[in-house]
Amino acid sequence: MTESADADRMAAVRGLEDEFSSLIAIFRKAIMENAERVSPGMLPGAYKVFTTVARHDGITLSALADTLMADKGQMSRTVRELEDLGLVERTADPTDKRSSLLSATITGRERLAAARAPREHALASALEDWKISDIQNLSRLLHALSHGTDPTA
């Protein structure tokens, strides 16, 4: 590559980083607002644990810690907090009596749905005027970026 092409590529990468920074700020704000709606004072980290449990119904504490790349001790404390709030429950793992399965309670699911409702259609609304092929292309490109694969493959 030429020096000019290298400079152009780096400028494009910096522009992409800037857009990701803006997007991350928007997501962080949405997560903070959702956490507050689920339970006043809930921290975004606890909200992330809660939504992961809700998404992976019947997940073990070990699998939860692995999924979130977090310390088991911290996960255990956070899950206890979520249990105390009535959002998460433990049941015995039928395949391993030493382990328990984590699930969102009915109350937890209801509160999560209510918390997400104000923003539920925000992405669909933001993409309302986009061509379907552009949405699919963005999805393909983001997948390639997040998995480190060639977007043309």
DSSP file with accessible surface (Angstrom, degrees, kcal/mol):
  #  RESIDUE AA STRUCTURE BP1 BP2  ACC     N-H-->O    O-->H-N    N-H-->O    O-->H-N    TCO  KAPPA ALPHA  PHI   PSI    X-CA   Y-CA   Z-CA
    1    1 A M              0   0  151      0, 0.0     2,-0.1     0, 0.0     0, 0.0   0.000 360.0 360.0 360.0 148.8    0.0    0.0    0.0
    2    2 A T     >  -     0   0   93      1,-0.1     4,-2.6     4,-0.0     5,-0.2  -0.328 360.0-109.8 -80.2 164.4    1.1    3.5   -0.6
    3    3 A E  H  > S+     0   0  175      1,-0.2     4,-2.4     2,-0.2     5,-0.2   0.900 120.9  50.9 -60.4 -39.0    1.7    6.0    2.1
    4    4 A S  H  > S+     0   0   75      2,-0.2     4,-2.6     1,-0.2    -1,-0.2   0.914 110.2  48.4 -65.7 -42.3   -1.4    7.9    1.0
    5    5 A A  H  > S+     0   0   34      2,-0.2     4,-2.6     1,-0.2    -2,-0.2   0.893 111.0  51.3 -66.3 -38.9   -3.6    4.8    1.0
    6    6 A D  H  X S+     0   0   79     -4,-2.6     4,-2.5     2,-0.2    -2,-0.2   0.921 111.2  47.7 -62.0 -44.1   -2.3    3.9    4.5
    7    7 A A  H  X S+     0   0   57     -4,-2.4     4,-2.4     2,-0.2    -2,-0.2   0.904 112.2  49.5 -64.6 -41.3   -3.2    7.4    5.7
    8    8 A D  H  X S+     0   0  105     -4,-2.6     4,-2.3     2,-0.2    -2,-0.2   0.910 111.0  49.7 -63.6 -42.1   -6.6    7.1    4.2
    9    9 A R  H  X S+     0   0  148     -4,-2.6     4,-2.6     2,-0.2    -2,-0.2   0.928 111.6  48.4 -62.7 -44.7   -7.2    3.7    5.8
   10   10 A M  H  X S+     0   0   90     -4,-2.5     4,-2.6     1,-0.2    -2,-0.2   0.897 110.5  51.1 -65.1 -37.4   -6.1    5.0    9.2
   11   11 A A  H  X S+     0   0   53     -4,-2.4     4,-2.3     2,-0.2    -1,-0.2   0.915 111.1  48.6 -64.7 -40.4   -8.4    8.1    8.8
   12   12 A A  H  X S+     0   0   68     -4,-2.3     4,-2.3     2,-0.2    -2,-0.2   0.913 111.4  49.8 -65.2 -41.5  -11.3    5.7    7.9
   13   13 A V  H  X S+     0   0   55     -4,-2.6     4,-2.7     2,-0.2    -2,-0.2   0.922 110.5  50.0 -63.8 -42.8  -10.5    3.5   10.9
   14   14 A R  H  X S+     0   0  135     -4,-2.6     4,-2.4     2,-0.2    -1,-0.2   0.904 109.7  51.4 -62.8 -39.9  -10.4    6.6   13.2
   15   15 A G  H  X S+     0   0   31     -4,-2.3     4,-2.1     2,-0.2    -1,-0.2   0.912 110.3  48.9 -61.9 -41.1  -13.7    7.7   11.9
   16   16 A L  H  X S+     0   0   84     -4,-2.3     4,-2.7     2,-0.2    -2,-0.2   0.921 109.2  52.3 -64.7 -42.7  -15.2    4.2   12.6
   17   17 A E  H  X S+     0   0  109     -4,-2.7     4,-2.5     1,-0.2    -2,-0.2   0.909 108.3  51.9 -58.5 -42.6  -13.8    4.3   16.1
   18   18 A D  H  X S+     0   0  101     -4,-2.4     4,-2.1     2,-0.2    -1,-0.2   0.912 110.4  47.8 -61.0 -42.4  -15.5    7.7   16.6
   19   19 A E  H  X S+     0   0  129     -4,-2.1     4,-2.5     1,-0.2    -2,-0.2   0.897 111.2  50.6 -67.4 -39.2  -18.8    6.3   15.5
   20   20 A F  H  X S+     0   0   65     -4,-2.7     4,-3.1     2,-0.2     5,-0.2   0.903 108.2  53.5 -63.3 -40.3  -18.4    3.2   17.7
   21   21 A S  H  X S+     0   0   75     -4,-2.5     4,-2.2     2,-0.2    -2,-0.2   0.922 110.4  46.7 -60.1 -43.1  -17.7    5.6   20.6
   22   22 A S  H  X S+     0   0   65     -4,-2.1     4,-2.0     2,-0.2    -2,-0.2   0.928 113.5  48.3 -63.8 -43.7  -20.9    7.5   20.0
   23   23 A L  H  X S+     0   0   76     -4,-2.5     4,-2.7     1,-0.2    -2,-0.2   0.917 110.1  51.7 -64.4 -41.6  -22.8    4.2   19.6
   24   24 A I  H  X S+     0   0   94     -4,-3.1     4,-3.0     1,-0.2    -1,-0.2   0.913 108.0  52.3 -62.8 -41.1  -21.4    2.9   22.9
   25   25 A A  H  X S+     0   0   57     -4,-2.2     4,-2.2    -5,-0.2    -1,-0.2   0.915 110.2  48.5 -61.6 -40.6  -22.3    6.1   24.7
   26   26 A I  H  X S+     0   0   98     -4,-2.0     4,-2.3     1,-0.2    -2,-0.2   0.931 113.3  47.1 -64.9 -44.2  -25.9    5.7   23.5
   27   27 A F  H  X S+     0   0  123     -4,-2.7     4,-2.8     2,-0.2    -2,-0.2   0.908 110.2  52.6 -64.6 -41.8  -26.0    2.0   24.5
   28   28 A R  H  X S+     0   0  163     -4,-3.0     4,-2.6     2,-0.2    -1,-0.2   0.916 109.9  48.9 -60.7 -41.9  -24.5    2.8   27.9
   29   29 A K  H  X S+     0   0  121     -4,-2.2     4,-2.5    -5,-0.2    -1,-0.2   0.928 111.7  49.0 -63.8 -42.9  -27.2    5.4   28.5
   30   30 A A  H  X S+     0   0   13     -4,-2.3     4,-2.8     1,-0.2    -2,-0.2   0.917 111.8  49.1 -63.3 -41.6  -29.9    3.0   27.5
   31   31 A I  H  X S+     0   0   61     -4,-2.8     4,-2.8     2,-0.2    -2,-0.2   0.923 111.2  49.6 -64.7 -42.8  -28.6    0.3   29.8
   32   32 A M  H  X S+     0   0  105     -4,-2.6     4,-2.2     2,-0.2    -2,-0.2   0.922 113.1  46.7 -61.7 -43.2  -28.4    2.7   32.7
   33   33 A E  H  X S+     0   0   57     -4,-2.5     4,-2.0     2,-0.2    -2,-0.2   0.916 113.4  48.4 -66.3 -43.1  -32.0    3.9   32.1
   34   34 A N  H  X S+     0   0   16     -4,-2.8     4,-2.3     2,-0.2    -2,-0.2   0.914 110.1  52.1 -63.1 -42.5  -33.2    0.3   31.7
   35   35 A A  H  X S+     0   0    0     -4,-2.8     4,-2.5     1,-0.2     7,-0.4   0.931 109.7  49.4 -59.1 -44.2  -31.4   -0.8   34.9
   36   36 A E  H  < S+     0   0   97     -4,-2.2    -1,-0.2     1,-0.2    -2,-0.2   0.870 111.0  49.9 -63.8 -36.8  -33.0    2.1   36.8
   37   37 A R  H  < S+     0   0   99     -4,-2.0    -1,-0.2     1,-0.2    -2,-0.2   0.852 110.0  50.5 -72.3 -33.7  -36.5    1.1   35.5
   38   38 A V  H  < S-     0   0    0     -4,-2.3    -2,-0.2     1,-0.3    -1,-0.2   0.948 138.3 -11.4 -66.2 -47.3  -36.0   -2.5   36.5
   39   39 A S  S >< S-     0   0   13     -4,-2.5     3,-2.8    -5,-0.2    -1,-0.3  -0.847  79.5-112.4-157.3 113.2  -35.0   -1.6   40.0
   40   40 A P  T 3  S+     0   0  102      0, 0.0     3,-0.1     0, 0.0    -4,-0.1  -0.205 105.6  19.2 -50.2 128.7  -34.1    2.0   41.2
   41   41 A G  T 3  S+     0   0   56      1,-0.3    -5,-0.1     0, 0.0     2,-0.1   0.338  86.4 147.3  91.9  -7.2  -30.4    2.1   42.1
   42   42 A M    <   -     0   0   19     -3,-2.8    -1,-0.3    -7,-0.4    -3,-0.1  -0.417  45.4-129.5 -64.2 134.4  -29.5   -1.0   40.0
   43   43 A L     >  -     0   0  124     -2,-0.1     4,-2.1     1,-0.1     3,-0.5  -0.534  17.3-115.5 -82.3 151.1  -26.1   -0.7   38.6
   44   44 A P  H  > S+     0   0   54      0, 0.0     4,-2.4     0, 0.0     5,-0.2   0.847 115.1  57.7 -55.5 -34.3  -25.5   -1.4   34.9
   45   45 A G  H  > S+     0   0   48      1,-0.2     4,-2.1     2,-0.2     5,-0.1   0.909 106.9  46.9 -63.9 -41.6  -23.3   -4.4   35.7
   46   46 A A  H  > S+     0   0   10     -3,-0.5     4,-2.9     2,-0.2    -1,-0.2   0.885 110.2  53.9 -66.1 -37.8  -26.1   -6.0   37.6
   47   47 A Y  H  X S+     0   0   10     -4,-2.1     4,-3.1     2,-0.2     5,-0.2   0.920 107.3  51.2 -61.8 -41.8  -28.5   -5.3   34.8
   48   48 A K  H  X S+     0   0   93     -4,-2.4     4,-2.0     2,-0.2    -2,-0.2   0.914 111.3  47.4 -62.9 -42.3  -26.1   -7.0   32.4
   49   49 A V  H  X S+     0   0    4     -4,-2.1     4,-2.5     2,-0.2    -2,-0.2   0.948 113.2  49.4 -62.7 -46.1  -26.0  -10.1   34.6
   50   50 A F  H  X S+     0   0    0     -4,-2.9     4,-2.7     1,-0.2    -2,-0.2   0.933 111.5  46.9 -60.1 -47.4  -29.8  -10.0   34.9
   51   51 A T  H  X S+     0   0    6     -4,-3.1     4,-2.2     1,-0.2    -1,-0.2   0.865 111.1  53.0 -67.0 -30.9  -30.4   -9.7   31.1
   52   52 A T  H  X S+     0   0    0     -4,-2.0     4,-2.4    -5,-0.2    -1,-0.2   0.924 109.9  47.3 -68.8 -42.3  -27.9  -12.5   30.5
   53   53 A V  H  < S+     0   0    0     -4,-2.5    51,-0.3     1,-0.2     6,-0.2   0.934 112.9  49.8 -61.7 -44.3  -29.7  -14.8   33.0
   54   54 A A  H >< S+     0   0   12     -4,-2.7     3,-0.5     1,-0.2    -2,-0.2   0.883 114.0  45.0 -62.5 -37.5  -33.0  -13.9   31.3
   55   55 A R  H 3< S+     0   0  134     -4,-2.2     2,-0.5     1,-0.3    -1,-0.2   0.840 118.4  42.5 -75.4 -34.1  -31.6  -14.6   27.8
   56   56 A H  T >< S-     0   0   78     -4,-2.4     3,-0.9    -5,-0.2    -1,-0.3  -0.515  85.7-163.9-112.2  61.8  -29.9  -17.9   28.9
   57   57 A D  T <  S+     0   0   98     -3,-0.5    46,-0.2    -2,-0.5    -3,-0.1  -0.182  74.2  22.5 -51.5 128.6  -32.7  -19.4   31.0
   58   58 A G  T 3  S+     0   0   27     44,-1.9    -1,-0.3     1,-0.2     2,-0.2   0.761  86.6 158.1  84.1  28.2  -31.3  -22.2   33.1
   59   59 A I  E <   -A  102   0A  17     43,-1.4    43,-3.1    -3,-0.9    -1,-0.2  -0.561  37.7-125.8 -84.6 144.9  -27.7  -21.0   33.0
   60   60 A T  E  >  -A  101   0A  31     41,-0.2     4,-2.6    -2,-0.2     5,-0.2  -0.508  22.8-113.3 -82.8 161.7  -25.3  -22.2   35.7
   61   61 A L  H  > S+     0   0   35     39,-0.5     4,-2.7     1,-0.2     5,-0.2   0.907 118.6  51.5 -60.8 -41.0  -23.2  -19.7   37.7
   62   62 A S  H  > S+     0   0   48      1,-0.2     4,-2.5     2,-0.2    -1,-0.2   0.923 111.0  46.5 -62.7 -45.2  -20.0  -21.0   36.1
   63   63 A A  H  > S+     0   0   34      2,-0.2     4,-2.9     1,-0.2    -1,-0.2   0.884 111.6  52.7 -65.9 -36.6  -21.5  -20.6   32.6
   64   64 A L  H  X S+     0   0    0     -4,-2.6     4,-2.4     2,-0.2    -2,-0.2   0.945 110.2  47.2 -62.1 -47.3  -22.7  -17.1   33.5
   65   65 A A  H  X>S+     0   0    1     -4,-2.7     5,-2.6     1,-0.2     4,-0.6   0.912 114.2  47.8 -61.7 -41.5  -19.3  -16.1   34.7
   66   66 A D  H ><5S+     0   0  121     -4,-2.5     3,-0.8     3,-0.2    -2,-0.2   0.927 110.8  51.0 -64.3 -44.6  -17.7  -17.5   31.5
   67   67 A T  H 3<5S+     0   0   69     -4,-2.9    -2,-0.2     1,-0.3    -1,-0.2   0.900 119.0  36.4 -60.2 -41.4  -20.3  -15.8   29.3
   68   68 A L  H 3<5S-     0   0   39     -4,-2.4    -1,-0.3    -5,-0.2    -2,-0.2   0.396 106.1-126.7 -93.4   2.2  -19.6  -12.4   30.9
   69   69 A M  T <<5 +     0   0  176     -3,-0.8     2,-0.3    -4,-0.6    -3,-0.2   0.944  64.7 136.5  50.5  52.9  -15.9  -13.1   31.4
   70   70 A A      < -     0   0   38     -5,-2.6    -1,-0.2    -6,-0.1     2,-0.2  -0.859  62.9 -86.2-129.2 164.6  -16.2  -12.3   35.0
   71   71 A D     >  -     0   0  104     -2,-0.3     4,-2.4     1,-0.1     5,-0.2  -0.477  31.3-134.8 -69.9 134.3  -15.1  -13.5   38.4
   72   72 A K  H  > S+     0   0  111      1,-0.2     4,-2.7     2,-0.2     5,-0.2   0.867 105.0  55.1 -60.0 -38.3  -17.3  -16.3   39.9
   73   73 A G  H  > S+     0   0   27      2,-0.2     4,-2.2     1,-0.2    -1,-0.2   0.931 109.7  45.3 -61.5 -46.1  -17.3  -14.6   43.3
   74   74 A Q  H  > S+     0   0   83      2,-0.2     4,-2.5     1,-0.2    -2,-0.2   0.913 113.0  51.4 -64.5 -40.0  -18.5  -11.3   41.9
   75   75 A M  H  X S+     0   0    9     -4,-2.4     4,-2.9     1,-0.2     5,-0.2   0.920 108.5  51.9 -62.1 -42.1  -21.1  -13.2   39.8
   76   76 A S  H  X S+     0   0   25     -4,-2.7     4,-2.3     1,-0.2    -1,-0.2   0.921 110.9  46.9 -61.3 -45.3  -22.3  -15.0   42.9
   77   77 A R  H  X S+     0   0  113     -4,-2.2     4,-2.0     2,-0.2    -1,-0.2   0.919 113.9  47.8 -63.2 -43.0  -22.7  -11.7   44.9
   78   78 A T  H  X S+     0   0   10     -4,-2.5     4,-2.4     2,-0.2    -2,-0.2   0.920 110.6  51.0 -66.5 -42.0  -24.6  -10.1   42.0
   79   79 A V  H  X S+     0   0    0     -4,-2.9     4,-2.6     1,-0.2    -1,-0.2   0.912 108.0  53.4 -62.6 -39.8  -26.9  -13.1   41.5
   80   80 A R  H  X S+     0   0  116     -4,-2.3     4,-2.6     1,-0.2    -1,-0.2   0.914 108.5  50.0 -60.5 -41.7  -27.7  -13.0   45.3
   81   81 A E  H  X S+     0   0  104     -4,-2.0     4,-1.5     2,-0.2    -1,-0.2   0.918 111.0  48.8 -61.1 -43.1  -28.6   -9.3   44.9
   82   82 A L  H  <>S+     0   0    1     -4,-2.4     5,-2.6     1,-0.2     6,-1.0   0.871 110.8  50.8 -66.6 -34.8  -30.9  -10.1   42.0
   83   83 A E  H ><5S+     0   0   57     -4,-2.6     3,-1.8     1,-0.2    -2,-0.2   0.926 107.3  53.3 -65.1 -44.6  -32.4  -12.9   44.0
   84   84 A D  H 3<5S+     0   0  141     -4,-2.6    -1,-0.2     1,-0.3    -2,-0.2   0.809 107.5  52.1 -60.5 -30.3  -33.1  -10.5   46.9
   85   85 A L  T 3<5S-     0   0   70     -4,-1.5    -1,-0.3    -5,-0.2    -2,-0.2   0.489 116.2-117.5 -82.6  -5.2  -34.8   -8.2   44.5
   86   86 A G  T < 5S+     0   0   31     -3,-1.8    22,-0.5    -4,-0.2    -3,-0.2   0.688  86.5 111.4  78.1  19.3  -37.0  -11.1   43.3
   87   87 A L  S   <S+     0   0    0     -5,-2.6    18,-2.3     1,-0.2     2,-0.3   0.734  74.0  34.5 -95.7 -27.3  -35.7  -10.9   39.8
   88   88 A V  E     -B  104   0A   5     -6,-1.0     2,-0.3    16,-0.3    16,-0.2  -0.956  63.1-167.8-131.6 147.2  -33.7  -14.2   39.6
   89   89 A E  E     -B  103   0A  93     14,-2.9    14,-2.2    -2,-0.3     2,-0.4  -0.953  13.6-137.2-133.6 155.2  -34.2  -17.7   41.1
   90   90 A R  E     -B  102   0A  81     -2,-0.3     2,-0.3    12,-0.2    12,-0.2  -0.904  18.4-176.7-109.1 140.9  -32.1  -20.8   41.5
   91   91 A T  E     -B  101   0A  68     10,-2.2    10,-3.5    -2,-0.4     2,-0.1  -0.948  38.0 -91.6-130.8 154.6  -33.3  -24.3   41.0
   92   92 A A  E     -B  100   0A  70     -2,-0.3     8,-0.2     8,-0.2     5,-0.1  -0.378  38.6-120.4 -64.5 137.8  -31.4  -27.5   41.5
   93   93 A D  E >   -B   96   0A  17      6,-2.0     3,-0.7     3,-0.5     6,-0.2  -0.723  17.3-151.7 -78.1 116.6  -29.6  -28.8   38.4
   94   94 A P  T 3  S+     0   0   96      0, 0.0     3,-0.2     0, 0.0    -1,-0.2   0.763  94.7  47.1 -65.3 -20.5  -31.1  -32.2   37.6
   95   95 A T  T 3  S+     0   0  128      1,-0.3     2,-0.3    -3,-0.0    -2,-0.0   0.637 124.0  27.6 -94.5 -15.3  -27.9  -33.4   36.0
   96   96 A D  E X   - B   0  93A  49     -3,-0.7     3,-2.2     3,-0.2    -3,-0.5  -0.790  62.0-165.3-149.7 100.0  -25.5  -32.1   38.7
   97   97 A K  E 3  S+     0   0A 165      1,-0.3    -1,-0.1    -2,-0.3    -4,-0.1   0.672  89.5  63.0 -63.1 -16.5  -26.8  -31.9   42.3
   98   98 A R  E 3  S+     0   0A 223     -6,-0.1    -1,-0.3     2,-0.0     2,-0.2   0.625 102.3  60.6 -80.4 -12.9  -23.9  -29.7   43.3
   99   99 A S  E <   -     0   0A  32     -3,-2.2    -6,-2.0    -6,-0.2     2,-0.3  -0.718  68.1-149.7-114.9 161.3  -24.9  -27.0   40.9
  100  100 A S  E     - B   0  92A  29     -2,-0.2   -39,-0.5    -8,-0.2     2,-0.4  -0.932  14.6-127.5-129.1 157.0  -28.0  -24.8   40.4
  101  101 A L  E     -AB  60  91A  35    -10,-3.5   -10,-2.2    -2,-0.3     2,-0.4  -0.860  19.8-141.9-104.3 138.3  -29.6  -23.3   37.4
  102  102 A L  E     +AB  59  90A   0    -43,-3.1   -44,-1.9    -2,-0.4   -43,-1.4  -0.835  25.7 166.8-103.5 135.7  -30.4  -19.6   37.3
  103  103 A S  E     - B   0  89A  14    -14,-2.2   -14,-2.9    -2,-0.4     2,-0.3  -0.981  38.9-106.5-142.8 153.2  -33.5  -18.2   35.7
  104  104 A A  E     - B   0  88A   6    -51,-0.3   -16,-0.3    -2,-0.3   -17,-0.1  -0.586  40.3-124.6 -75.5 140.1  -35.4  -14.9   35.6
  105  105 A T     >  -     0   0   19    -18,-2.3     4,-2.8    -2,-0.3     5,-0.2  -0.319  25.0-105.0 -75.7 168.7  -38.6  -15.0   37.7
  106  106 A I  H  > S+     0   0  130      1,-0.2     4,-2.5     2,-0.2     5,-0.2   0.941 126.3  49.5 -59.9 -44.2  -41.9  -14.1   36.3
  107  107 A T  H  > S+     0   0   69      1,-0.2     4,-2.7     2,-0.2    -1,-0.2   0.913 109.8  51.7 -60.0 -43.6  -41.7  -10.8   38.1
  108  108 A G  H  > S+     0   0    0    -22,-0.5     4,-2.5     1,-0.2    -2,-0.2   0.918 110.1  47.8 -60.0 -44.8  -38.2  -10.3   36.7
  109  109 A R  H  X S+     0   0  100     -4,-2.8     4,-2.5     2,-0.2    -1,-0.2   0.900 112.1  50.2 -63.8 -39.8  -39.3  -10.9   33.2
  110  110 A E  H  X S+     0   0  120     -4,-2.5     4,-2.4    -5,-0.2    -2,-0.2   0.926 112.6  46.1 -64.1 -44.3  -42.3   -8.5   33.6
  111  111 A R  H  X S+     0   0   81     -4,-2.7     4,-2.3     2,-0.2    -2,-0.2   0.874 112.3  51.2 -68.2 -35.6  -40.0   -5.8   35.0
  112  112 A L  H  X S+     0   0    8     -4,-2.5     4,-2.3    -5,-0.2    -2,-0.2   0.937 110.5  48.4 -66.1 -44.1  -37.5   -6.3   32.2
  113  113 A A  H  X S+     0   0   57     -4,-2.5     4,-1.5     1,-0.2    -2,-0.2   0.919 113.1  48.2 -61.5 -42.5  -40.2   -6.1   29.5
  114  114 A A  H  < S+     0   0   66     -4,-2.4    -1,-0.2     1,-0.2    -2,-0.2   0.888 111.5  50.5 -65.6 -37.8  -41.5   -2.9   31.1
  115  115 A A  H  < S+     0   0    1     -4,-2.3     4,-0.3     1,-0.2    -1,-0.2   0.877 114.4  43.5 -67.9 -36.7  -38.0   -1.4   31.3
  116  116 A R  H >X S+     0   0   98     -4,-2.3     3,-1.2     1,-0.2     4,-0.9   0.709  92.0  86.9 -80.9 -21.1  -37.3   -2.2   27.7
  117  117 A A  G >< S+     0   0   51     -4,-1.5     3,-1.0     1,-0.3     4,-0.4   0.859  81.5  56.4 -52.1 -45.1  -40.7   -1.0   26.4
  118  118 A P  G 34 S+     0   0   88      0, 0.0    -1,-0.3     0, 0.0     3,-0.1   0.828 121.8  28.4 -60.7 -28.0  -39.8    2.7   25.9
  119  119 A R  G X4 S+     0   0   83     -3,-1.2     3,-2.0    -4,-0.3     4,-0.5   0.359  88.1 111.7-110.0   3.9  -36.9    1.8   23.6
  120  120 A E  T << S+     0   0  122     -3,-1.0     4,-0.3    -4,-0.9     3,-0.2   0.831  88.2  30.3 -52.2 -40.4  -38.2   -1.4   22.2
  121  121 A H  T 3> S+     0   0  123     -4,-0.4     4,-2.9     1,-0.2    -1,-0.3   0.259  87.7 106.7-105.8  14.0  -38.7   -0.1   18.7
  122  122 A A  H <> S+     0   0   49     -3,-2.0     4,-2.7     2,-0.2     5,-0.2   0.913  83.2  44.6 -61.1 -44.7  -35.9    2.5   18.7
  123  123 A L  H  > S+     0   0  125     -4,-0.5     4,-1.9    -3,-0.2    -1,-0.2   0.941 114.3  49.0 -66.5 -45.2  -33.6    0.5   16.3
  124  124 A A  H  4 S+     0   0   65     -4,-0.3     4,-0.3     1,-0.2    -2,-0.2   0.917 113.7  47.6 -60.2 -39.9  -36.5   -0.4   14.0
  125  125 A S  H >< S+     0   0   70     -4,-2.9     3,-1.1     1,-0.2     4,-0.3   0.907 109.5  52.4 -66.9 -41.3  -37.5    3.2   13.9
  126  126 A A  H 3< S+     0   0   70     -4,-2.7     3,-0.3     1,-0.3    -1,-0.2   0.826 116.3  40.6 -64.2 -29.2  -33.9    4.4   13.3
  127  127 A L  T >< S+     0   0   32     -4,-1.9     3,-1.8     1,-0.2    -1,-0.3   0.350  82.9 109.6-100.3   7.1  -33.7    2.0   10.4
  128  128 A E  T <  S+     0   0  145     -3,-1.1    -1,-0.2    -4,-0.3    -2,-0.1   0.830  83.7  39.6 -53.7 -39.7  -37.2    2.7    9.1
  129  129 A D  T 3  S+     0   0  152     -4,-0.3    -1,-0.3    -3,-0.3     2,-0.2   0.403  95.0 105.5 -94.2   1.9  -36.0    4.5    6.0
  130  130 A W  S <  S-     0   0  117     -3,-1.8     2,-0.2     1,-0.1    -3,-0.0  -0.546  78.0-109.4 -79.5 149.9  -33.1    2.2    5.2
  131  131 A K     >  -     0   0  144     -2,-0.2     4,-1.9     1,-0.1     3,-0.5  -0.507  24.7-123.7 -70.8 144.9  -33.1   -0.3    2.4
  132  132 A I  H  > S+     0   0  122      1,-0.2     4,-2.8     2,-0.2     5,-0.2   0.905 113.4  56.9 -58.2 -38.6  -33.4   -3.9    3.7
  133  133 A S  H  > S+     0   0   68      1,-0.2     4,-2.3     2,-0.2    -1,-0.2   0.866 104.9  51.4 -63.9 -33.1  -30.2   -4.6    1.7
  134  134 A D  H  > S+     0   0   75     -3,-0.5     4,-2.6     2,-0.2    -1,-0.2   0.902 110.3  48.5 -69.2 -39.8  -28.3   -1.9    3.6
  135  135 A I  H  X S+     0   0   58     -4,-1.9     4,-2.5     2,-0.2    -2,-0.2   0.939 113.5  47.3 -63.8 -44.7  -29.5   -3.3    7.0
  136  136 A Q  H  X S+     0   0  126     -4,-2.8     4,-2.5     1,-0.2    -2,-0.2   0.898 111.9  50.6 -63.8 -39.0  -28.4   -6.8    5.9
  137  137 A N  H  X S+     0   0   64     -4,-2.3     4,-2.8    -5,-0.2    -2,-0.2   0.923 109.9  49.4 -66.1 -43.6  -25.1   -5.4    4.7
  138  138 A L  H  X S+     0   0   71     -4,-2.6     4,-2.8     2,-0.2     5,-0.2   0.933 111.6  49.7 -60.5 -44.0  -24.4   -3.6    8.0
  139  139 A S  H  X S+     0   0   79     -4,-2.5     4,-2.4     1,-0.2    -2,-0.2   0.926 111.6  48.6 -60.7 -44.2  -25.2   -6.8    9.9
  140  140 A R  H  X S+     0   0  111     -4,-2.5     4,-2.4     1,-0.2    -2,-0.2   0.925 113.2  47.2 -62.7 -43.9  -22.9   -8.8    7.6
  141  141 A L  H  X S+     0   0   71     -4,-2.8     4,-2.5     2,-0.2    -2,-0.2   0.911 112.1  48.8 -66.9 -42.0  -20.1   -6.3    8.1
  142  142 A L  H  X S+     0   0   75     -4,-2.8     4,-2.9     2,-0.2     5,-0.2   0.894 110.8  51.8 -65.1 -38.6  -20.5   -6.0   11.9
  143  143 A H  H  X S+     0   0  103     -4,-2.4     4,-1.9    -5,-0.2     6,-0.2   0.941 110.9  47.4 -61.2 -47.3  -20.5   -9.8   12.1
  144  144 A A  H  X>S+     0   0    6     -4,-2.4     5,-2.3     1,-0.2     4,-0.8   0.916 113.9  48.3 -61.5 -41.4  -17.3  -10.0   10.1
  145  145 A L  H ><5S+     0   0  100     -4,-2.5     3,-0.7     1,-0.2    -2,-0.2   0.938 113.2  45.9 -64.3 -46.8  -15.7   -7.3   12.3
  146  146 A S  H 3<5S+     0   0   88     -4,-2.9    -1,-0.2     1,-0.2    -2,-0.2   0.773 120.1  40.2 -71.9 -22.0  -16.7   -8.9   15.6
  147  147 A H  H 3<5S-     0   0  115     -4,-1.9    -1,-0.2    -5,-0.2    -2,-0.2   0.410 107.4-121.5-104.6  -0.4  -15.5  -12.3   14.4
  148  148 A G  T <<5 +     0   0   70     -4,-0.8     2,-0.2    -3,-0.7    -3,-0.2   0.852  65.2 137.7  65.7  35.3  -12.4  -11.2   12.7
  149  149 A T      < -     0   0   76     -5,-2.3    -1,-0.2    -6,-0.2    -2,-0.1  -0.688  64.3 -89.8-110.1 168.5  -13.4  -12.7    9.3
  150  150 A D    >   -     0   0   91     -2,-0.2     3,-1.5     1,-0.1    -5,-0.0  -0.603  29.0-148.8 -76.3 121.5  -13.3  -11.4    5.8
  151  151 A P  T 3  S+     0   0   51      0, 0.0    -1,-0.1     0, 0.0    -7,-0.1   0.685  96.0  56.2 -68.8 -14.3  -16.5   -9.5    5.0
  152  152 A T  T 3         0   0  117    -11,-0.0    -2,-0.0    -8,-0.0   -11,-0.0   0.526 360.0 360.0 -92.6  -6.8  -16.3  -10.5    1.3
  153  153 A A    <         0   0  116     -3,-1.5    -4,-0.0     0, 0.0     0, 0.0  -0.333 360.0 360.0 -77.8 360.0  -16.2  -14.3    2.1
